[in-house]
Amino acid sequence: MSEIVLECDTVIIGAGTAGIEAYKAATEAGANCILVESGPLGTSSRRTGDTPVSFLMEAGKKCHALMELDTYGISPKSKVDISLNTDHVLNNLRAARSKETGDVLSFIYRIPETNRLIGKARFVDEHTIMVNENFQVRFKSAVISTGSAPVIPFELSRYGADSGVYTTNDFFDMDHLPNSIAVFGSNREGLQIGQALSYLGVKTVVFGSNRIWDLTDESVMHTTIDEFNDRFDLVLNTYTTAIEKTSRGFSIYYLDHTNYENHLSVETILSASIRCPKLEGLNIRSLGIKVDRFGCIDIKQNTLQTSVDHIFAAGEVTDLNMTVDFARYQGKLAGFNAANYPNMSTAKKPIKVNIMNTDPEVAMVGMSYEEVVARAKTGRHFIAGEVRASEGMYRITKNDGGIMRIYCDEETKQILGAEMCLHNAGHIAHELAIAMAGNLTIDEISRLPLFKPSYEEIIRSACQSVSRNFIRKNAGS
């Protein structure tokens, strides 16, 4: 087959969340663009990430809510069978996923055929890529937005396909929920899927490290661990000594935090602890494009340029802890700058809101505790405030026990960030982000007319806690 040569202003490699935004931004800026995707189409977030994980968690919460009816004095009038049939959960999940991915597929297929290529891309030089060895694409600028993929660790990969070891890439395509499962990973996917399956009646154990998700505040982390341990089987700080394949699944042997050896038998295993940037075969090292110790592409944060100035990168390929909203932001900026190179622009970063839809929810907004501590070392000090979810709606609805920690600039009294584990944390985080975007001080937030009783009252309580700490510090200085 003869080689087809195509030319464009900007080539976008990867049609995930960041890639689609990059394509839109570049074409709106007047560039002739070609979008390249190796497949499958539909963005990882919608196919194997936030969409199916959130659906599964919501299904689990619905089941769990039935078990808590007696908390409100509600019970059956007569003896009834309250066991639930979950055989169709994954079918319904896939239906919901199809609707979400349909919008993305519709957009991609509206792109003229000459401007979209389905296949594997490989850099030939700084201004040329090959796609499937059939198409040569010559470009002036490029955006790499190939995303990331889950990886099965070596000790599990030796069992091969159809062995009962899954990642999020194939777990949601199972015929039905397993009877028992071991989930490896205390990240967003591992914790949400693990808790959801436990709520849905699957015998589940979640194995994790000494960190929970992206939390950096020890107080929030400890509270989160306590809350989760009350709801599902979470095992942290373990050392797996052996995993053996059996006729019924797997036998897992591990040492717990007391160095006591435990044995667990499960039907299936979900590997959710490792993700890797999808850069294999791109040949970026031959161009001198630098990567960090995690294998992500190094970028200039203000322009999203790689170490090769006319090649940009966006999305999970630059940071494995990427949120969908931040991937969109990066995609737009990278696409615009690629189309206008070398006359680039910088954009104000959006306030980062990161939410884990567990029970209770865990959320981070703005800067993390780790980031404000690093910032303080440069002389820009902060004051922290802490509040426990123990009053008002939290007490009324029996959702108490959570925690919220916020960090404020000592000079401006504006909120820098927060970490929290409490019921309705996602909504609280968005409310805080709006206040931060408006540059409201903690005193101004404290005066906001918040309805009583409401979950939002905890924002006022947190700001009042910071104010008291300001007064204590000033009184002591």
C-alpha positions as CSV (number, residue, x, y, z in Angstrom):
1,M,0.0,0.0,0.0
2,S,1.4,3.4,-1.0
3,E,2.2,6.0,1.7
4,I,-0.2,8.9,1.9
5,V,1.3,12.3,2.8
6,L,-0.8,14.8,4.7
7,E,0.1,18.3,5.8
8,C,-1.4,20.4,8.6
9,D,-0.7,23.3,10.9
10,T,-1.2,21.4,14.1
11,V,-1.5,17.6,14.8
12,I,-3.3,16.5,18.0
13,I,-2.2,13.0,19.1
14,G,-4.9,11.5,21.4
15,A,-8.6,12.1,21.3
16,G,-9.3,12.0,25.1
17,T,-10.6,14.9,27.1
18,A,-7.5,17.0,26.7
19,G,-7.0,16.1,23.1
20,I,-10.6,17.0,22.0
21,E,-10.3,20.4,23.8
22,A,-6.9,21.0,22.1
23,Y,-8.5,20.2,18.7
24,K,-11.4,22.6,19.3
25,A,-9.1,25.4,20.6
26,A,-6.7,25.0,17.7
27,T,-9.3,24.9,15.0
28,E,-11.1,27.9,16.6
29,A,-7.8,29.7,16.4
30,G,-7.7,29.1,12.6
31,A,-5.3,26.2,12.4
32,N,-5.8,23.3,10.0
33,C,-5.7,20.4,12.4
34,I,-5.4,16.6,12.2
35,L,-6.6,14.5,15.1
36,V,-5.0,11.1,15.6
37,E,-6.4,8.5,18.0
38,S,-5.3,4.8,18.4
39,G,-8.6,3.8,20.0
40,P,-10.9,2.9,21.5
41,L,-12.9,6.1,21.1
42,G,-14.8,7.8,23.8
43,T,-12.3,9.2,26.3
44,S,-10.9,7.2,29.2
45,S,-12.9,9.2,31.8
46,R,-16.2,8.1,30.2
47,R,-15.3,4.6,29.2
48,T,-13.3,3.3,32.2
49,G,-13.0,6.2,34.7
50,D,-15.3,8.7,36.3
51,T,-18.5,7.7,34.5
52,P,-18.6,3.9,35.2
53,V,-17.0,4.3,38.6
54,S,-19.5,6.9,39.7
55,F,-22.4,4.8,38.4
56,L,-21.2,1.8,40.4
57,M,-20.7,3.9,43.5
58,E,-24.2,5.4,43.3
59,A,-25.7,1.9,42.8
60,G,-23.8,0.8,45.9
61,K,-25.1,3.8,47.9
62,K,-28.7,3.0,47.0
63,C,-28.3,-0.6,48.3
64,H,-26.5,0.6,51.5
65,A,-29.3,3.2,52.2
66,L,-31.8,0.4,52.6
67,M,-29.7,-1.1,55.3
68,E,-29.7,2.2,57.2
69,L,-33.5,2.7,57.3
70,D,-33.7,1.7,60.9
71,T,-31.5,4.7,61.8
72,Y,-34.6,6.8,61.0
73,G,-37.0,4.5,62.8
74,I,-38.2,2.8,59.6
75,S,-38.7,-1.0,59.4
76,P,-40.8,-3.5,57.4
77,K,-44.3,-4.0,58.8
78,S,-43.9,-7.7,58.2
79,K,-41.1,-10.1,57.6
80,V,-39.9,-9.7,54.0
81,D,-37.0,-10.8,51.9
82,I,-34.8,-7.7,51.5
83,S,-32.0,-9.5,49.6
84,L,-31.2,-7.7,46.4
85,N,-30.6,-8.9,42.9
86,T,-27.6,-7.2,41.4
87,D,-27.3,-9.3,38.3
88,H,-28.1,-6.3,36.0
89,V,-25.9,-3.6,37.6
90,L,-23.1,-3.9,35.0
91,N,-25.6,-4.0,32.1
92,N,-27.2,-0.8,33.3
93,L,-23.7,0.7,33.9
94,R,-22.8,0.0,30.3
95,A,-26.0,1.6,29.1
96,A,-25.3,4.8,31.0
97,R,-21.7,4.7,29.7
98,S,-22.8,4.4,26.1
99,K,-25.0,7.5,26.4
100,E,-22.0,9.5,27.8
101,T,-19.5,8.3,25.2
102,G,-22.1,8.9,22.4
103,D,-21.6,12.6,22.6
104,V,-17.8,12.2,22.1
105,L,-18.2,9.8,19.2
106,S,-20.6,12.1,17.6
107,F,-18.1,15.0,17.7
108,I,-15.2,12.9,16.4
109,Y,-17.2,11.5,13.5
110,R,-18.3,15.0,12.5
111,I,-14.6,15.8,11.9
112,P,-13.9,15.5,8.1
113,E,-12.2,12.1,7.3
114,T,-9.1,13.9,6.0
115,N,-8.7,15.6,9.5
116,R,-9.0,12.5,11.6
117,L,-6.9,9.4,11.6
118,I,-7.5,6.2,13.6
119,G,-4.2,4.5,14.3
120,K,-0.9,4.4,16.2
121,A,1.3,7.5,15.8
122,R,5.1,7.5,15.8
123,F,7.4,10.6,15.6
124,V,9.8,10.4,12.7
125,D,11.3,13.8,13.3
126,E,10.3,17.1,15.0
127,H,7.8,17.9,12.2
128,T,6.7,14.5,11.0
129,I,4.7,11.6,12.4
130,M,3.7,8.3,10.9
131,V,0.3,6.8,11.5
132,N,0.0,3.0,11.1
133,E,2.9,3.3,8.7
134,N,0.3,4.3,6.0
135,F,0.0,8.0,6.6
136,Q,2.8,10.5,6.9
137,V,1.7,13.7,8.6
138,R,3.8,16.8,8.4
139,F,3.0,19.5,10.9
140,K,4.2,22.9,12.2
141,S,3.2,22.2,15.8
142,A,1.8,19.3,17.8
143,V,0.0,18.4,21.0
144,I,0.6,15.1,22.8
145,S,-2.5,14.1,24.7
146,T,-2.4,10.3,24.7
147,G,-3.5,10.0,28.4
148,S,-2.6,7.1,30.7
149,A,-3.6,3.5,31.2
150,P,-3.8,1.1,34.1
151,V,-0.9,-1.4,34.5
152,I,-1.0,-4.9,36.0
153,P,2.1,-5.4,38.1
154,F,4.5,-8.2,37.2
155,E,3.4,-10.6,40.0
156,L,-0.1,-10.6,38.5
157,S,0.7,-10.2,34.8
158,R,2.1,-13.7,34.7
159,Y,-1.4,-15.2,34.8
160,G,-2.4,-13.8,31.4
161,A,-5.7,-12.9,29.9
162,D,-9.0,-14.3,31.2
163,S,-7.3,-15.4,34.4
164,G,-9.5,-13.4,36.7
165,V,-7.1,-10.4,37.0
166,Y,-8.7,-7.2,35.8
167,T,-8.0,-3.5,35.4
168,T,-10.5,-0.7,35.0
169,N,-10.1,-1.2,31.2
170,D,-11.9,-4.5,31.3
171,F,-13.6,-4.8,34.7
172,F,-16.8,-3.0,33.7
173,D,-17.2,-5.4,30.7
174,M,-17.7,-8.5,33.0
175,D,-20.9,-10.4,32.5
176,H,-21.9,-10.0,36.2
177,L,-20.4,-8.8,39.5
178,P,-18.0,-11.3,41.1
179,N,-18.8,-13.1,44.4
180,S,-15.6,-11.9,45.9
181,I,-12.7,-9.6,45.0
182,A,-9.4,-8.2,46.2
183,V,-8.9,-4.6,45.0
184,F,-5.3,-3.4,45.0
185,G,-5.1,0.4,45.2
186,S,-6.1,3.1,47.7
187,N,-6.4,5.6,45.0
188,R,-9.7,7.1,43.6
189,E,-10.6,4.1,41.5
190,G,-9.6,1.5,44.0
191,L,-11.5,3.0,46.9
192,Q,-14.6,3.9,45.0
193,I,-14.9,0.6,43.3
194,G,-14.0,-1.3,46.4
195,Q,-16.6,0.4,48.6
196,A,-19.3,0.2,45.9
197,L,-18.8,-3.6,45.4
198,S,-18.9,-4.0,49.2
199,Y,-22.2,-2.1,49.4
200,L,-23.5,-4.3,46.5
201,G,-22.9,-7.4,48.5
202,V,-19.6,-8.5,47.0
203,K,-17.1,-9.9,49.5
204,T,-14.4,-7.2,49.1
205,V,-11.1,-6.4,50.5
206,V,-9.2,-3.2,49.4
207,F,-5.4,-3.2,49.8
208,G,-3.6,0.1,50.0
209,S,-0.5,1.9,50.9
210,N,0.0,4.3,53.9
211,R,-1.6,7.1,51.8
212,I,-5.3,7.5,51.0
213,W,-5.9,8.9,47.5
214,D,-4.2,12.3,47.1
215,L,-4.7,13.5,50.7
216,T,-1.7,15.2,52.4
217,D,-3.2,16.4,55.7
218,E,-2.6,13.7,58.3
219,S,-5.7,14.7,60.3
220,V,-8.0,14.3,57.3
221,M,-6.2,11.1,56.3
222,H,-6.7,9.4,59.7
223,T,-10.3,10.4,59.8
224,T,-10.9,9.1,56.3
225,I,-9.3,5.8,57.2
226,D,-11.5,5.5,60.3
227,E,-14.7,6.3,58.4
228,F,-13.9,3.8,55.6
229,N,-13.0,1.1,58.1
230,D,-16.4,1.4,59.6
231,R,-18.0,0.8,56.2
232,F,-15.9,-1.7,54.2
233,D,-12.8,-3.9,54.6
234,L,-9.8,-1.6,54.0
235,V,-6.3,-3.1,54.7
236,L,-3.4,-0.7,54.7
237,N,0.4,-1.0,55.1
238,T,0.5,-4.7,54.1
239,Y,3.2,-6.7,52.4
240,T,2.0,-9.4,49.9
241,T,4.1,-12.5,50.3
242,A,2.4,-14.7,47.7
243,I,-0.5,-14.8,45.2
244,E,-1.5,-18.3,44.0
245,K,-4.0,-19.2,41.3
246,T,-6.5,-21.8,42.4
247,S,-9.4,-23.6,40.8
248,R,-11.8,-21.1,42.5
249,G,-9.8,-18.0,42.0
250,F,-6.8,-16.8,44.0
251,S,-5.2,-17.3,47.4
252,I,-3.5,-14.2,48.7
253,Y,-1.0,-14.3,51.5
254,Y,0.1,-11.0,53.2
255,L,1.7,-9.6,56.3
256,D,-0.4,-6.9,58.0
257,H,1.0,-3.9,59.9
258,T,1.7,-6.1,62.9
259,N,3.8,-8.4,60.8
260,Y,1.1,-11.2,61.2
261,E,0.6,-13.3,58.1
262,N,-3.0,-13.5,56.8
263,H,-4.6,-15.6,54.1
264,L,-7.5,-14.5,51.8
265,S,-9.3,-16.4,49.1
266,V,-11.1,-14.5,46.4
267,E,-12.7,-15.1,43.0
268,T,-11.2,-12.2,41.2
269,I,-8.5,-9.4,41.5
270,L,-8.8,-5.8,40.4
271,S,-5.4,-4.1,39.9
272,A,-6.1,-0.4,40.4
273,S,-2.8,0.8,42.0
274,I,-0.7,1.7,39.0
275,R,-1.2,3.9,35.9
276,C,1.3,4.7,33.3
277,P,1.4,7.5,30.6
278,K,0.6,6.1,27.2
279,L,3.8,7.0,25.4
280,E,4.9,3.6,24.1
281,G,5.8,3.6,20.5
282,L,5.6,7.4,20.1
283,N,9.4,7.7,19.9
284,I,9.5,10.9,21.8
285,R,12.9,10.3,23.4
286,S,14.5,10.4,19.9
287,L,13.3,14.0,19.7
288,G,14.8,15.0,23.1
289,I,11.4,15.3,24.8
290,K,12.1,15.0,28.5
291,V,10.0,12.9,31.0
292,D,9.9,12.9,34.8
293,R,10.6,10.0,37.2
294,F,7.0,8.8,36.7
295,G,7.3,8.7,33.0
296,C,5.1,11.8,32.4
297,I,6.2,14.5,29.9
298,D,7.9,17.5,31.4
299,I,6.2,20.7,30.5
300,K,6.5,24.4,31.0
301,Q,3.5,25.0,33.3
302,N,2.6,28.4,31.9
303,T,2.6,27.4,28.2
304,L,2.5,23.6,28.3
305,Q,5.5,23.4,25.9
306,T,7.7,20.3,26.1
307,S,11.4,20.5,25.9
308,V,10.9,20.7,22.1
309,D,9.3,24.2,21.9
310,H,6.7,23.6,19.1
311,I,5.5,20.4,20.7
312,F,3.0,20.7,23.5
313,A,1.5,18.2,26.0
314,A,-1.8,18.1,28.0
315,G,-3.8,15.8,30.2
316,E,-2.8,12.7,32.1
317,V,0.3,12.3,30.0
318,T,1.7,15.3,32.0
319,D,0.3,14.4,35.4
320,L,-1.2,11.0,36.5
321,N,-3.4,12.9,39.2
322,M,-5.2,14.8,36.5
323,T,-8.9,15.8,37.0
324,V,-11.2,16.1,34.0
325,D,-11.7,19.8,34.5
326,F,-7.9,20.4,34.6
327,A,-7.4,18.2,31.5
328,R,-9.9,20.4,29.7
329,Y,-8.0,23.5,30.8
330,Q,-4.7,22.1,29.7
331,G,-6.2,20.9,26.4
332,K,-7.6,24.4,25.6
333,L,-4.3,26.1,26.4
334,A,-2.1,23.6,24.6
335,G,-4.3,23.7,21.5
336,F,-4.4,27.5,21.4
337,N,-0.7,27.9,21.9
338,A,0.1,25.2,19.3
339,A,-2.1,27.0,16.8
340,N,-0.5,30.4,17.5
341,Y,3.1,29.3,18.0
342,P,5.4,31.1,18.6
343,N,3.0,33.8,19.7
344,M,1.7,32.0,22.7
345,S,-0.5,33.0,25.6
346,T,-0.7,32.0,29.3
347,A,-4.0,31.4,31.1
348,K,-5.0,31.7,34.7
349,K,-5.2,28.2,36.2
350,P,-8.7,27.2,37.4
351,I,-9.1,26.6,41.1
352,K,-8.6,22.8,41.4
353,V,-11.5,20.9,42.8
354,N,-10.9,17.2,43.3
355,I,-13.6,14.9,44.6
356,M,-13.7,11.2,45.5
357,N,-17.3,10.0,45.4
358,T,-17.1,7.6,48.3
359,D,-19.2,7.4,51.5
360,P,-18.5,9.8,53.1
361,E,-17.1,11.9,50.2
362,V,-13.5,13.0,50.3
363,A,-12.6,16.3,48.6
364,M,-9.7,18.7,48.0
365,V,-10.0,22.3,46.7
366,G,-7.2,24.7,45.8
367,M,-3.8,24.0,47.4
368,S,-3.2,20.9,49.4
369,Y,-1.7,21.0,52.9
370,E,1.6,19.8,51.5
371,E,1.5,22.7,49.0
372,V,0.7,25.4,51.5
373,V,3.5,24.1,53.8
374,A,6.0,24.3,50.9
375,R,4.7,27.8,50.1
376,A,5.2,28.8,53.7
377,K,8.9,27.9,53.4
378,T,9.2,30.8,51.0
379,G,7.9,33.3,53.6
380,R,4.2,33.3,52.7
381,H,2.7,31.9,55.9
382,F,-0.7,30.4,56.4
383,I,-3.2,29.7,59.3
384,A,-5.1,26.5,59.4
385,G,-8.6,25.9,60.7
386,E,-10.3,22.6,61.6
387,V,-13.9,21.7,62.2
388,R,-15.6,18.4,62.9
389,A,-18.9,17.5,61.3
390,S,-20.8,17.0,64.5
391,E,-23.6,19.6,64.6
392,G,-26.6,20.9,62.6
393,M,-27.5,18.7,59.6
394,Y,-24.6,16.4,60.2
395,R,-26.0,15.5,63.6
396,I,-29.7,15.5,62.4
397,T,-29.0,13.1,59.5
398,K,-26.6,11.0,61.5
399,N,-23.8,11.8,59.1
400,D,-21.4,13.2,61.8
401,G,-17.9,12.1,62.3
402,G,-16.2,13.8,59.3
403,I,-13.6,16.5,59.3
404,M,-12.7,19.7,57.3
405,R,-9.4,21.5,57.3
406,I,-8.9,24.8,55.5
407,Y,-5.7,26.9,55.0
408,C,-5.7,30.6,54.7
409,D,-3.1,33.2,53.8
410,E,-1.9,34.9,56.9
411,E,-1.7,38.4,55.2
412,T,-4.8,38.5,53.0
413,K,-7.0,36.1,55.0
414,Q,-8.1,34.5,51.8
415,I,-8.5,30.7,51.5
416,L,-5.6,28.9,49.8
417,G,-7.1,25.4,49.9
418,A,-8.8,22.7,51.9
419,E,-9.0,19.0,52.5
420,M,-12.0,17.2,53.9
421,C,-13.8,14.0,54.5
422,L,-17.4,14.4,55.3
423,H,-20.9,13.9,53.9
424,N,-21.7,16.3,51.0
425,A,-17.9,17.1,50.7
426,G,-18.2,17.5,46.9
427,H,-20.8,20.3,47.2
428,I,-18.9,22.0,50.1
429,A,-15.7,21.9,47.9
430,H,-17.5,23.6,45.0
431,E,-18.9,26.3,47.4
432,L,-15.4,27.0,48.7
433,A,-14.0,27.2,45.1
434,I,-16.6,29.8,44.3
435,A,-15.6,31.8,47.4
436,M,-11.9,31.5,46.5
437,A,-12.6,32.6,42.9
438,G,-14.3,35.7,44.3
439,N,-11.3,36.4,46.6
440,L,-13.5,36.4,49.6
441,T,-11.8,36.6,53.0
442,I,-12.7,34.3,55.8
443,D,-14.4,37.2,57.6
444,E,-16.5,37.9,54.5
445,I,-17.4,34.2,54.2
446,S,-18.3,34.1,57.9
447,R,-20.9,36.8,57.3
448,L,-22.6,35.0,54.4
449,P,-26.3,34.3,55.0
450,L,-26.2,30.5,55.2
451,F,-29.5,28.7,55.9
452,K,-29.8,26.9,59.2
453,P,-29.7,23.9,59.4
454,S,-27.7,23.1,56.3
455,Y,-24.5,21.3,55.5
456,E,-23.1,24.5,54.2
457,E,-22.9,25.9,57.7
458,I,-19.7,23.9,58.2
459,I,-17.9,26.4,55.9
460,R,-18.8,29.2,58.3
461,S,-17.6,27.1,61.2
462,A,-14.3,26.4,59.5
463,C,-13.7,30.1,58.8
464,Q,-14.5,31.0,62.4
465,S,-12.0,28.4,63.5
466,V,-9.3,30.1,61.3
467,S,-10.3,33.5,62.8
468,R,-9.8,32.2,66.3
469,N,-6.4,30.8,65.3
470,F,-5.5,34.2,63.9
471,I,-6.4,35.9,67.1
472,R,-4.4,33.4,69.2
473,K,-1.4,33.8,67.0
474,N,-1.5,37.6,67.1
475,A,-2.1,37.5,70.9
476,G,1.0,35.4,71.3
477,S,3.3,37.4,69.0
